[in-house]
Amino acid sequence: MHRQAAVPAVQRDELPPVHIIGENRPTLMRGVRANDVLEARGKIATSELEAKHALVTPGNDFFDDEMHAHVTCTQDRVGLKPDGIIGPLTWSYLDGLLETVQTQGGGL
């Protein structure tokens, strides 16, 4: 399966390979307590505010059920696999490197 990011004003052949996007970020999921969770919460809150969705509670470094629900909603809204796990593609979206994801021939 081939994944391709939709980035405005950039030709597809000029896009960096997906493996370098977000690869240096930790994978976050339910049960993780880390400063990276705080950062992700802030970025998800900003994303949700821009999309006029309910906001995730900021200031909590624990990846709880509430965070999982907001991550899943954000992933679904931007075309990522809504698994509730913040991996390289979700980090790439949160870091502003991806706006939406287009898939060819199925899901991610």
N, C-alpha and C positions, 0 to 999 in steps of 0.2 A: 504494500500500500504506500502511495506517495503522498507526503504532506507538503503543502505549499502555503506560505503565509501571504495574505493579501495586504500589501503595503502600498499606499498611494504614491504616485509619482516615481515609482521605481520599477524598472523592467524586471520580469521574473528571472531572467538570466543574470541579473545583477544582484540578486538576493544572496546573502551568505547561506552556507549550508545550515540546515536546521540543527545539526549537532553542536554548533558553536553558540546558538542562542540559548541563554539561560543555563548553560551546562555547569557553571561554577556556583550555582545556588543550591542550597540543601533542599531535599524533598521533604515537604511538610505534610502531615496527616494527623488525624485524630489521635490524641494522647501525647503529642509532642509539646514540650514546654521549652521555648527558646526566644531569644531576642528577635530572630527572624520572623516568628509568629506575630510579634508586635508590628514589625515593618509591613508584613503582608496584610494585617488588619487595617492599617492606615491606608494602604493602597487600594484595598477592596472598598473601604468606606468612601474614598475619593471617587472610585469607579461607580459605586452605587449612587452617590450624590449626583454625579453627572447624568446617570441614567434614571434618576428620580425613583430609585428603589429604596426599600427599608434599609437602614444602615446597620452594619455590624457594630457591636459594642467595641470602642477603642480602648486601649490601655490594658489589655489582658494578654499575657504572653503564653497562654495555654490554648492549644488547638482543641476546642471542645465541640459539642454537637452544633451549637449556634454557628461557629466558624465554618464547620463542615457544610452546613446548609447554605451559607452565604457564598462559599467557594463554588459549590455545585451550581447555584443560581448564576453566578458570574460566568462560569465556564459555559453553561448552556446558552447564555445570552450572547456570547461572542463566538460561538461555534466550536468550542473545545469539547472534548469528551467530558461529560459532567460526572466525574468520579469523586470529586471532593478532595483530591490530592493535588497539592501544589508542587508540580514537577517543572521541568525545563520550559515547556510551552506556556504553562500558566504563569510562571515567573516572567517569561518574555512579554506576555500581555501586560502584567502588572508593572513591569519596568518600562512600558511604553514602546517596546520594540515591535509589537504586533498590535494591530487594531482589531482584526477579526481573522478567523482561519477558514479557508476554503478547503474542502476535501474533494478528492476525485475518486469516484467508485466506492463510496461508503464512508463510514465514520472513522474516527481517529483511534 
